[in-house]
Amino acid sequence: MSFIAGILANALLFSSLLLVVGVPVFYMTQDSPEDNRNPNIRKIEALGGVWFVLVLLNGLVGGIAQGYSG
């Protein structure tokens, strides 16, 4: 179970890196900043959603792994 927790932790770190690098790049390269539904904003929202789900899964699996380890 700790193996799965380790994989989720690494996935969370990788997605955090993508957000830290990707969000400023997406904001700087958008065509019209006043348009709330342009494709770059959608990409940022999707990355944020993936990151949030990974945070939830990491907490859940980490708690279960800690319960199994004692």
mmCIF file of the N, C-alpha and C atoms, coordinates in Angstrom:
data_MODEL
# 
_entry.id   MODEL 
# 
loop_
_atom_site.group_PDB 
_atom_site.id 
_atom_site.type_symbol 
_atom_site.label_atom_id 
_atom_site.label_alt_id 
_atom_site.label_comp_id 
_atom_site.label_asym_id 
_atom_site.label_entity_id 
_atom_site.label_seq_id 
_atom_site.pdbx_PDB_ins_code 
_atom_site.Cartn_x 
_atom_site.Cartn_y 
_atom_site.Cartn_z 
_atom_site.occupancy 
_atom_site.B_iso_or_equiv 
_atom_site.pdbx_formal_charge 
_atom_site.auth_seq_id 
_atom_site.auth_comp_id 
_atom_site.auth_asym_id 
_atom_site.auth_atom_id 
_atom_site.pdbx_PDB_model_num 
ATOM 1   N N  . MET A 1 1  ? 0.816   -1.188 0.000   1.00 0.00 ? 1  MET A N  1 
ATOM 2   C CA . MET A 1 1  ? 0.000   0.000  0.000   1.00 0.00 ? 1  MET A CA 1 
ATOM 3   C C  . MET A 1 1  ? 0.869   1.264  0.000   1.00 0.00 ? 1  MET A C  1 
ATOM 4   N N  . SER A 1 2  ? 2.027   1.192  0.656   1.00 0.00 ? 2  SER A N  1 
ATOM 5   C CA . SER A 1 2  ? 2.901   2.360  0.659   1.00 0.00 ? 2  SER A CA 1 
ATOM 6   C C  . SER A 1 2  ? 3.483   2.619  -0.737  1.00 0.00 ? 2  SER A C  1 
ATOM 7   N N  . PHE A 1 3  ? 3.566   1.583  -1.557  1.00 0.00 ? 3  PHE A N  1 
ATOM 8   C CA . PHE A 1 3  ? 4.016   1.753  -2.930  1.00 0.00 ? 3  PHE A CA 1 
ATOM 9   C C  . PHE A 1 3  ? 3.038   2.637  -3.707  1.00 0.00 ? 3  PHE A C  1 
ATOM 10  N N  . ILE A 1 4  ? 1.749   2.402  -3.528  1.00 0.00 ? 4  ILE A N  1 
ATOM 11  C CA . ILE A 1 4  ? 0.729   3.208  -4.205  1.00 0.00 ? 4  ILE A CA 1 
ATOM 12  C C  . ILE A 1 4  ? 0.753   4.637  -3.669  1.00 0.00 ? 4  ILE A C  1 
ATOM 13  N N  . ALA A 1 5  ? 0.955   4.786  -2.352  1.00 0.00 ? 5  ALA A N  1 
ATOM 14  C CA . ALA A 1 5  ? 1.047   6.127  -1.773  1.00 0.00 ? 5  ALA A CA 1 
ATOM 15  C C  . ALA A 1 5  ? 2.248   6.875  -2.332  1.00 0.00 ? 5  ALA A C  1 
ATOM 16  N N  . GLY A 1 6  ? 3.350   6.180  -2.543  1.00 0.00 ? 6  GLY A N  1 
ATOM 17  C CA . GLY A 1 6  ? 4.526   6.810  -3.133  1.00 0.00 ? 6  GLY A CA 1 
ATOM 18  C C  . GLY A 1 6  ? 4.289   7.253  -4.562  1.00 0.00 ? 6  GLY A C  1 
ATOM 19  N N  . ILE A 1 7  ? 3.594   6.425  -5.334  1.00 0.00 ? 7  ILE A N  1 
ATOM 20  C CA . ILE A 1 7  ? 3.272   6.788  -6.716  1.00 0.00 ? 7  ILE A CA 1 
ATOM 21  C C  . ILE A 1 7  ? 2.368   8.017  -6.744  1.00 0.00 ? 7  ILE A C  1 
ATOM 22  N N  . LEU A 1 8  ? 1.358   8.054  -5.872  1.00 0.00 ? 8  LEU A N  1 
ATOM 23  C CA . LEU A 1 8  ? 0.465   9.205  -5.832  1.00 0.00 ? 8  LEU A CA 1 
ATOM 24  C C  . LEU A 1 8  ? 1.200   10.467 -5.381  1.00 0.00 ? 8  LEU A C  1 
ATOM 25  N N  . ALA A 1 9  ? 2.115   10.326 -4.438  1.00 0.00 ? 9  ALA A N  1 
ATOM 26  C CA . ALA A 1 9  ? 2.880   11.493 -3.995  1.00 0.00 ? 9  ALA A CA 1 
ATOM 27  C C  . ALA A 1 9  ? 3.745   12.036 -5.130  1.00 0.00 ? 9  ALA A C  1 
ATOM 28  N N  . ASN A 1 10 ? 4.352   11.155 -5.900  1.00 0.00 ? 10 ASN A N  1 
ATOM 29  C CA . ASN A 1 10 ? 5.162   11.603 -7.044  1.00 0.00 ? 10 ASN A CA 1 
ATOM 30  C C  . ASN A 1 10 ? 4.294   12.229 -8.126  1.00 0.00 ? 10 ASN A C  1 
ATOM 31  N N  . ALA A 1 11 ? 3.109   11.677 -8.346  1.00 0.00 ? 11 ALA A N  1 
ATOM 32  C CA . ALA A 1 11 ? 2.192   12.264 -9.324  1.00 0.00 ? 11 ALA A CA 1 
ATOM 33  C C  . ALA A 1 11 ? 1.747   13.655 -8.874  1.00 0.00 ? 11 ALA A C  1 
ATOM 34  N N  . LEU A 1 12 ? 1.527   13.808 -7.567  1.00 0.00 ? 12 LEU A N  1 
ATOM 35  C CA . LEU A 1 12 ? 1.143   15.109 -7.038  1.00 0.00 ? 12 LEU A CA 1 
ATOM 36  C C  . LEU A 1 12 ? 2.271   16.122 -7.197  1.00 0.00 ? 12 LEU A C  1 
ATOM 37  N N  . LEU A 1 13 ? 3.492   15.711 -6.928  1.00 0.00 ? 13 LEU A N  1 
ATOM 38  C CA . LEU A 1 13 ? 4.626   16.612 -7.111  1.00 0.00 ? 13 LEU A CA 1 
ATOM 39  C C  . LEU A 1 13 ? 4.799   17.010 -8.578  1.00 0.00 ? 13 LEU A C  1 
ATOM 40  N N  . PHE A 1 14 ? 4.622   16.054 -9.491  1.00 0.00 ? 14 PHE A N  1 
ATOM 41  C CA . PHE A 1 14 ? 4.761   16.351 -10.909 1.00 0.00 ? 14 PHE A CA 1 
ATOM 42  C C  . PHE A 1 14 ? 3.665   17.303 -11.384 1.00 0.00 ? 14 PHE A C  1 
ATOM 43  N N  . SER A 1 15 ? 2.427   17.076 -10.941 1.00 0.00 ? 15 SER A N  1 
ATOM 44  C CA . SER A 1 15 ? 1.351   17.975 -11.349 1.00 0.00 ? 15 SER A CA 1 
ATOM 45  C C  . SER A 1 15 ? 1.526   19.358 -10.736 1.00 0.00 ? 15 SER A C  1 
ATOM 46  N N  . SER A 1 16 ? 2.098   19.429 -9.531  1.00 0.00 ? 16 SER A N  1 
ATOM 47  C CA . SER A 1 16 ? 2.392   20.732 -8.931  1.00 0.00 ? 16 SER A CA 1 
ATOM 48  C C  . SER A 1 16 ? 3.434   21.468 -9.758  1.00 0.00 ? 16 SER A C  1 
ATOM 49  N N  . LEU A 1 17 ? 4.431   20.759 -10.237 1.00 0.00 ? 17 LEU A N  1 
ATOM 50  C CA . LEU A 1 17 ? 5.439   21.366 -11.104 1.00 0.00 ? 17 LEU A CA 1 
ATOM 51  C C  . LEU A 1 17 ? 4.810   21.879 -12.391 1.00 0.00 ? 17 LEU A C  1 
ATOM 52  N N  . LEU A 1 18 ? 3.909   21.090 -12.983 1.00 0.00 ? 18 LEU A N  1 
ATOM 53  C CA . LEU A 1 18 ? 3.229   21.536 -14.197 1.00 0.00 ? 18 LEU A CA 1 
ATOM 54  C C  . LEU A 1 18 ? 2.420   22.799 -13.945 1.00 0.00 ? 18 LEU A C  1 
ATOM 55  N N  . LEU A 1 19 ? 1.760   22.882 -12.794 1.00 0.00 ? 19 LEU A N  1 
ATOM 56  C CA . LEU A 1 19 ? 0.979   24.071 -12.489 1.00 0.00 ? 19 LEU A CA 1 
ATOM 57  C C  . LEU A 1 19 ? 1.867   25.286 -12.256 1.00 0.00 ? 19 LEU A C  1 
ATOM 58  N N  . VAL A 1 20 ? 2.962   25.100 -11.542 1.00 0.00 ? 20 VAL A N  1 
ATOM 59  C CA . VAL A 1 20 ? 3.845   26.230 -11.243 1.00 0.00 ? 20 VAL A CA 1 
ATOM 60  C C  . VAL A 1 20 ? 4.464   26.784 -12.522 1.00 0.00 ? 20 VAL A C  1 
ATOM 61  N N  . VAL A 1 21 ? 4.803   25.926 -13.447 1.00 0.00 ? 21 VAL A N  1 
ATOM 62  C CA . VAL A 1 21 ? 5.399   26.376 -14.698 1.00 0.00 ? 21 VAL A CA 1 
ATOM 63  C C  . VAL A 1 21 ? 4.326   26.725 -15.724 1.00 0.00 ? 21 VAL A C  1 
ATOM 64  N N  . GLY A 1 22 ? 3.265   25.936 -15.778 1.00 0.00 ? 22 GLY A N  1 
ATOM 65  C CA . GLY A 1 22 ? 2.277   26.077 -16.839 1.00 0.00 ? 22 GLY A CA 1 
ATOM 66  C C  . GLY A 1 22 ? 1.346   27.256 -16.698 1.00 0.00 ? 22 GLY A C  1 
ATOM 67  N N  . VAL A 1 23 ? 0.922   27.580 -15.479 1.00 0.00 ? 23 VAL A N  1 
ATOM 68  C CA . VAL A 1 23 ? -0.043  28.667 -15.303 1.00 0.00 ? 23 VAL A CA 1 
ATOM 69  C C  . VAL A 1 23 ? 0.516   30.009 -15.781 1.00 0.00 ? 23 VAL A C  1 
ATOM 70  N N  . PRO A 1 24 ? 1.727   30.410 -15.384 1.00 0.00 ? 24 PRO A N  1 
ATOM 71  C CA . PRO A 1 24 ? 2.240   31.678 -15.932 1.00 0.00 ? 24 PRO A CA 1 
ATOM 72  C C  . PRO A 1 24 ? 2.426   31.651 -17.450 1.00 0.00 ? 24 PRO A C  1 
ATOM 73  N N  . VAL A 1 25 ? 2.841   30.518 -17.977 1.00 0.00 ? 25 VAL A N  1 
ATOM 74  C CA . VAL A 1 25 ? 3.015   30.418 -19.433 1.00 0.00 ? 25 VAL A CA 1 
ATOM 75  C C  . VAL A 1 25 ? 1.676   30.557 -20.139 1.00 0.00 ? 25 VAL A C  1 
ATOM 76  N N  . PHE A 1 26 ? 0.647   29.890 -19.626 1.00 0.00 ? 26 PHE A N  1 
ATOM 77  C CA . PHE A 1 26 ? -0.677  29.990 -20.241 1.00 0.00 ? 26 PHE A CA 1 
ATOM 78  C C  . PHE A 1 26 ? -1.237  31.408 -20.138 1.00 0.00 ? 26 PHE A C  1 
ATOM 79  N N  . TYR A 1 27 ? -1.012  32.071 -19.015 1.00 0.00 ? 27 TYR A N  1 
ATOM 80  C CA . TYR A 1 27 ? -1.486  33.451 -18.882 1.00 0.00 ? 27 TYR A CA 1 
ATOM 81  C C  . TYR A 1 27 ? -0.743  34.400 -19.814 1.00 0.00 ? 27 TYR A C  1 
ATOM 82  N N  . MET A 1 28 ? 0.547   34.179 -19.988 1.00 0.00 ? 28 MET A N  1 
ATOM 83  C CA . MET A 1 28 ? 1.328   35.088 -20.828 1.00 0.00 ? 28 MET A CA 1 
ATOM 84  C C  . MET A 1 28 ? 1.034   34.886 -22.310 1.00 0.00 ? 28 MET A C  1 
ATOM 85  N N  . THR A 1 29 ? 0.606   33.699 -22.703 1.00 0.00 ? 29 THR A N  1 
ATOM 86  C CA . THR A 1 29 ? 0.415   33.410 -24.125 1.00 0.00 ? 29 THR A CA 1 
ATOM 87  C C  . THR A 1 29 ? -1.035  33.511 -24.582 1.00 0.00 ? 29 THR A C  1 
ATOM 88  N N  . GLN A 1 30 ? -1.941  33.939 -23.709 1.00 0.00 ? 30 GLN A N  1 
ATOM 89  C CA . GLN A 1 30 ? -3.334  34.024 -24.142 1.00 0.00 ? 30 GLN A CA 1 
ATOM 90  C C  . GLN A 1 30 ? -3.553  35.239 -25.042 1.00 0.00 ? 30 GLN A C  1 
ATOM 91  N N  . ASP A 1 31 ? -4.504  35.105 -25.956 1.00 0.00 ? 31 ASP A N  1 
ATOM 92  C CA . ASP A 1 31 ? -4.753  36.158 -26.937 1.00 0.00 ? 31 ASP A CA 1 
ATOM 93  C C  . ASP A 1 31 ? -5.490  37.340 -26.320 1.00 0.00 ? 31 ASP A C  1 
ATOM 94  N N  . SER A 1 32 ? -6.566  37.052 -25.614 1.00 0.00 ? 32 SER A N  1 
ATOM 95  C CA . SER A 1 32 ? -7.364  38.133 -25.033 1.00 0.00 ? 32 SER A CA 1 
ATOM 96  C C  . SER A 1 32 ? -7.591  37.833 -23.546 1.00 0.00 ? 32 SER A C  1 
ATOM 97  N N  . PRO A 1 33 ? -6.937  38.562 -22.649 1.00 0.00 ? 33 PRO A N  1 
ATOM 98  C CA . PRO A 1 33 ? -7.064  38.285 -21.211 1.00 0.00 ? 33 PRO A CA 1 
ATOM 99  C C  . PRO A 1 33 ? -8.470  38.504 -20.670 1.00 0.00 ? 33 PRO A C  1 
ATOM 100 N N  . GLU A 1 34 ? -9.273  39.329 -21.326 1.00 0.00 ? 34 GLU A N  1 
ATOM 101 C CA . GLU A 1 34 ? -10.619 39.596 -20.803 1.00 0.00 ? 34 GLU A CA 1 
ATOM 102 C C  . GLU A 1 34 ? -11.610 38.476 -21.114 1.00 0.00 ? 34 GLU A C  1 
ATOM 103 N N  . ASP A 1 35 ? -11.266 37.574 -22.027 1.00 0.00 ? 35 ASP A N  1 
ATOM 104 C CA . ASP A 1 35 ? -12.145 36.454 -22.365 1.00 0.00 ? 35 ASP A CA 1 
ATOM 105 C C  . ASP A 1 35 ? -11.942 35.343 -21.339 1.00 0.00 ? 35 ASP A C  1 
ATOM 106 N N  . ASN A 1 36 ? -12.998 35.048 -20.565 1.00 0.00 ? 36 ASN A N  1 
ATOM 107 C CA . ASN A 1 36 ? -12.894 34.040 -19.499 1.00 0.00 ? 36 ASN A CA 1 
ATOM 108 C C  . ASN A 1 36 ? -12.911 32.611 -20.022 1.00 0.00 ? 36 ASN A C  1 
ATOM 109 N N  . ARG A 1 37 ? -13.327 32.393 -21.245 1.00 0.00 ? 37 ARG A N  1 
ATOM 110 C CA . ARG A 1 37 ? -13.477 31.025 -21.746 1.00 0.00 ? 37 ARG A CA 1 
ATOM 111 C C  . ARG A 1 37 ? -12.504 30.715 -22.865 1.00 0.00 ? 37 ARG A C  1 
ATOM 112 N N  . ASN A 1 38 ? -11.356 31.344 -22.890 1.00 0.00 ? 38 ASN A N  1 
ATOM 113 C CA . ASN A 1 38 ? -10.396 31.008 -23.935 1.00 0.00 ? 38 ASN A CA 1 
ATOM 114 C C  . ASN A 1 38 ? -9.719  29.679 -23.607 1.00 0.00 ? 38 ASN A C  1 
ATOM 115 N N  . PRO A 1 39 ? -9.098  29.043 -24.564 1.00 0.00 ? 39 PRO A N  1 
ATOM 116 C CA . PRO A 1 39 ? -8.536  27.692 -24.351 1.00 0.00 ? 39 PRO A CA 1 
ATOM 117 C C  . PRO A 1 39 ? -7.465  27.624 -23.276 1.00 0.00 ? 39 PRO A C  1 
ATOM 118 N N  . ASN A 1 40 ? -6.685  28.676 -23.099 1.00 0.00 ? 40 ASN A N  1 
ATOM 119 C CA . ASN A 1 40 ? -5.641  28.622 -22.074 1.00 0.00 ? 40 ASN A CA 1 
ATOM 120 C C  . ASN A 1 40 ? -6.235  28.580 -20.672 1.00 0.00 ? 40 ASN A C  1 
ATOM 121 N N  . ILE A 1 41 ? -7.310  29.323 -20.443 1.00 0.00 ? 41 ILE A N  1 
ATOM 122 C CA . ILE A 1 41 ? -7.968  29.289 -19.136 1.00 0.00 ? 41 ILE A CA 1 
ATOM 123 C C  . ILE A 1 41 ? -8.552  27.902 -18.889 1.00 0.00 ? 41 ILE A C  1 
ATOM 124 N N  . ARG A 1 42 ? -9.086  27.281 -19.906 1.00 0.00 ? 42 ARG A N  1 
ATOM 125 C CA . ARG A 1 42 ? -9.623  25.918 -19.757 1.00 0.00 ? 42 ARG A CA 1 
ATOM 126 C C  . ARG A 1 42 ? -8.518  24.926 -19.404 1.00 0.00 ? 42 ARG A C  1 
ATOM 127 N N  . LYS A 1 43 ? -7.334  25.090 -19.994 1.00 0.00 ? 43 LYS A N  1 
ATOM 128 C CA . LYS A 1 43 ? -6.212  24.210 -19.669 1.00 0.00 ? 43 LYS A CA 1 
ATOM 129 C C  . LYS A 1 43 ? -5.792  24.396 -18.218 1.00 0.00 ? 43 LYS A C  1 
ATOM 130 N N  . ILE A 1 44 ? -5.769  25.638 -17.757 1.00 0.00 ? 44 ILE A N  1 
ATOM 131 C CA . ILE A 1 44 ? -5.405  25.909 -16.372 1.00 0.00 ? 44 ILE A CA 1 
ATOM 132 C C  . ILE A 1 44 ? -6.436  25.292 -15.428 1.00 0.00 ? 44 ILE A C  1 
ATOM 133 N N  . GLU A 1 45 ? -7.715  25.412 -15.760 1.00 0.00 ? 45 GLU A N  1 
ATOM 134 C CA . GLU A 1 45 ? -8.761  24.812 -14.927 1.00 0.00 ? 45 GLU A CA 1 
ATOM 135 C C  . GLU A 1 45 ? -8.647  23.294 -14.900 1.00 0.00 ? 45 GLU A C  1 
ATOM 136 N N  . ALA A 1 46 ? -8.324  22.692 -16.034 1.00 0.00 ? 46 ALA A N  1 
ATOM 137 C CA . ALA A 1 46 ? -8.163  21.236 -16.079 1.00 0.00 ? 46 ALA A CA 1 
ATOM 138 C C  . ALA A 1 46 ? -6.970  20.786 -15.245 1.00 0.00 ? 46 ALA A C  1 
ATOM 139 N N  . LEU A 1 47 ? -5.853  21.502 -15.348 1.00 0.00 ? 47 LEU A N  1 
ATOM 140 C CA . LEU A 1 47 ? -4.680  21.167 -14.537 1.00 0.00 ? 47 LEU A CA 1 
ATOM 141 C C  . LEU A 1 47 ? -4.977  21.329 -13.054 1.00 0.00 ? 47 LEU A C  1 
ATOM 142 N N  . GLY A 1 48 ? -5.711  22.370 -12.701 1.00 0.00 ? 48 GLY A N  1 
ATOM 143 C CA . GLY A 1 48 ? -6.085  22.569 -11.303 1.00 0.00 ? 48 GLY A CA 1 
ATOM 144 C C  . GLY A 1 48 ? -7.001  21.468 -10.802 1.00 0.00 ? 48 GLY A C  1 
ATOM 145 N N  . GLY A 1 49 ? -7.914  21.013 -11.642 1.00 0.00 ? 49 GLY A N  1 
ATOM 146 C CA . GLY A 1 49 ? -8.800  19.915 -11.257 1.00 0.00 ? 49 GLY A CA 1 
ATOM 147 C C  . GLY A 1 49 ? -8.053  18.613 -11.046 1.00 0.00 ? 49 GLY A C  1 
ATOM 148 N N  . VAL A 1 50 ? -7.117  18.320 -11.928 1.00 0.00 ? 50 VAL A N  1 
ATOM 149 C CA . VAL A 1 50 ? -6.299  17.110 -11.772 1.00 0.00 ? 50 VAL A CA 1 
ATOM 150 C C  . VAL A 1 50 ? -5.477  17.190 -10.492 1.00 0.00 ? 50 VAL A C  1 
ATOM 151 N N  . TRP A 1 51 ? -4.908  18.370 -10.225 1.00 0.00 ? 51 TRP A N  1 
ATOM 152 C CA . TRP A 1 51 ? -4.109  18.547 -9.016  1.00 0.00 ? 51 TRP A CA 1 
ATOM 153 C C  . TRP A 1 51 ? -4.966  18.344 -7.776  1.00 0.00 ? 51 TRP A C  1 
ATOM 154 N N  . PHE A 1 52 ? -6.183  18.886 -7.759  1.00 0.00 ? 52 PHE A N  1 
ATOM 155 C CA . PHE A 1 52 ? -7.065  18.758 -6.601  1.00 0.00 ? 52 PHE A CA 1 
ATOM 156 C C  . PHE A 1 52 ? -7.450  17.298 -6.363  1.00 0.00 ? 52 PHE A C  1 
ATOM 157 N N  . VAL A 1 53 ? -7.754  16.565 -7.418  1.00 0.00 ? 53 VAL A N  1 
ATOM 158 C CA . VAL A 1 53 ? -8.098  15.150 -7.272  1.00 0.00 ? 53 VAL A CA 1 
ATOM 159 C C  . VAL A 1 53 ? -6.894  14.369 -6.747  1.00 0.00 ? 53 VAL A C  1 
ATOM 160 N N  . LEU A 1 54 ? -5.703  14.695 -7.232  1.00 0.00 ? 54 LEU A N  1 
ATOM 161 C CA . LEU A 1 54 ? -4.502  14.018 -6.730  1.00 0.00 ? 54 LEU A CA 1 
ATOM 162 C C  . LEU A 1 54 ? -4.259  14.321 -5.256  1.00 0.00 ? 54 LEU A C  1 
ATOM 163 N N  . VAL A 1 55 ? -4.551  15.533 -4.821  1.00 0.00 ? 55 VAL A N  1 
ATOM 164 C CA . VAL A 1 55 ? -4.415  15.865 -3.398  1.00 0.00 ? 55 VAL A CA 1 
ATOM 165 C C  . VAL A 1 55 ? -5.376  15.013 -2.571  1.00 0.00 ? 55 VAL A C  1 
ATOM 166 N N  . LEU A 1 56 ? -6.615  14.899 -3.023  1.00 0.00 ? 56 LEU A N  1 
ATOM 167 C CA . LEU A 1 56 ? -7.596  14.090 -2.300  1.00 0.00 ? 56 LEU A CA 1 
ATOM 168 C C  . LEU A 1 56 ? -7.192  12.618 -2.266  1.00 0.00 ? 56 LEU A C  1 
ATOM 169 N N  . LEU A 1 57 ? -6.769  12.083 -3.401  1.00 0.00 ? 57 LEU A N  1 
ATOM 170 C CA . LEU A 1 57 ? -6.354  10.682 -3.454  1.00 0.00 ? 57 LEU A CA 1 
ATOM 171 C C  . LEU A 1 57 ? -5.115  10.433 -2.601  1.00 0.00 ? 57 LEU A C  1 
ATOM 172 N N  . ASN A 1 58 ? -4.184  11.379 -2.605  1.00 0.00 ? 58 ASN A N  1 
ATOM 173 C CA . ASN A 1 58 ? -2.972  11.232 -1.823  1.00 0.00 ? 58 ASN A CA 1 
ATOM 174 C C  . ASN A 1 58 ? -3.301  11.190 -0.338  1.00 0.00 ? 58 ASN A C  1 
ATOM 175 N N  . GLY A 1 59 ? -4.193  12.046 0.111   1.00 0.00 ? 59 GLY A N  1 
ATOM 176 C CA . GLY A 1 59 ? -4.604  12.024 1.512   1.00 0.00 ? 59 GLY A CA 1 
ATOM 177 C C  . GLY A 1 59 ? -5.319  10.752 1.884   1.00 0.00 ? 59 GLY A C  1 
ATOM 178 N N  . LEU A 1 60 ? -6.182  10.275 1.018   1.00 0.00 ? 60 LEU A N  1 
ATOM 179 C CA . LEU A 1 60 ? -6.942  9.052  1.284   1.00 0.00 ? 60 LEU A CA 1 
ATOM 180 C C  . LEU A 1 60 ? -6.023  7.834  1.336   1.00 0.00 ? 60 LEU A C  1 
ATOM 181 N N  . VAL A 1 61 ? -5.196  7.666  0.330   1.00 0.00 ? 61 VAL A N  1 
ATOM 182 C CA . VAL A 1 61 ? -4.306  6.506  0.282   1.00 0.00 ? 61 VAL A CA 1 
ATOM 183 C C  . VAL A 1 61 ? -3.254  6.599  1.371   1.00 0.00 ? 61 VAL A C  1 
ATOM 184 N N  . GLY A 1 62 ? -2.777  7.813  1.663   1.00 0.00 ? 62 GLY A N  1 
ATOM 185 C CA . GLY A 1 62 ? -1.797  7.963  2.749   1.00 0.00 ? 62 GLY A CA 1 
ATOM 186 C C  . GLY A 1 62 ? -2.388  7.564  4.092   1.00 0.00 ? 62 GLY A C  1 
ATOM 187 N N  . GLY A 1 63 ? -3.644  7.940  4.328   1.00 0.00 ? 63 GLY A N  1 
ATOM 188 C CA . GLY A 1 63 ? -4.314  7.546  5.566   1.00 0.00 ? 63 GLY A CA 1 
ATOM 189 C C  . GLY A 1 63 ? -4.530  6.044  5.663   1.00 0.00 ? 63 GLY A C  1 
ATOM 190 N N  . ILE A 1 64 ? -4.903  5.434  4.561   1.00 0.00 ? 64 ILE A N  1 
ATOM 191 C CA . ILE A 1 64 ? -5.101  3.980  4.539   1.00 0.00 ? 64 ILE A CA 1 
ATOM 192 C C  . ILE A 1 64 ? -3.780  3.273  4.734   1.00 0.00 ? 64 ILE A C  1 
ATOM 193 N N  . ALA A 1 65 ? -2.715  3.748  4.082   1.00 0.00 ? 65 ALA A N  1 
ATOM 194 C CA . ALA A 1 65 ? -1.395  3.126  4.232   1.00 0.00 ? 65 ALA A CA 1 
ATOM 195 C C  . ALA A 1 65 ? -0.887  3.263  5.658   1.00 0.00 ? 65 ALA A C  1 
ATOM 196 N N  . GLN A 1 66 ? -1.151  4.392  6.279   1.00 0.00 ? 66 GLN A N  1 
ATOM 197 C CA . GLN A 1 66 ? -0.736  4.583  7.663   1.00 0.00 ? 66 GLN A CA 1 
ATOM 198 C C  . GLN A 1 66 ? -1.535  3.656  8.594   1.00 0.00 ? 66 GLN A C  1 
ATOM 199 N N  . GLY A 1 67 ? -2.797  3.437  8.279   1.00 0.00 ? 67 GLY A N  1 
ATOM 200 C CA . GLY A 1 67 ? -3.598  2.508  9.080   1.00 0.00 ? 67 GLY A CA 1 
ATOM 201 C C  . GLY A 1 67 ? -3.100  1.080  8.986   1.00 0.00 ? 67 GLY A C  1 
ATOM 202 N N  . TYR A 1 68 ? -2.648  0.683  7.796   1.00 0.00 ? 68 TYR A N  1 
ATOM 203 C CA . TYR A 1 68 ? -2.125  -0.681 7.633   1.00 0.00 ? 68 TYR A CA 1 
ATOM 204 C C  . TYR A 1 68 ? -0.764  -0.875 8.291   1.00 0.00 ? 68 TYR A C  1 
ATOM 205 N N  . SER A 1 69 ? 0.037   0.208  8.330   1.00 0.00 ? 69 SER A N  1 
ATOM 206 C CA . SER A 1 69 ? 1.382   0.057  8.874   1.00 0.00 ? 69 SER A CA 1 
ATOM 207 C C  . SER A 1 69 ? 1.403   0.045  10.396  1.00 0.00 ? 69 SER A C  1 
ATOM 208 N N  . GLY A 1 70 ? 0.341   0.476  11.018  1.00 0.00 ? 70 GLY A N  1 
ATOM 209 C CA . GLY A 1 70 ? 0.269   0.376  12.466  1.00 0.00 ? 70 GLY A CA 1 
ATOM 210 C C  . GLY A 1 70 ? 0.115   1.634  13.101  1.00 0.00 ? 70 GLY A C  1 
# 
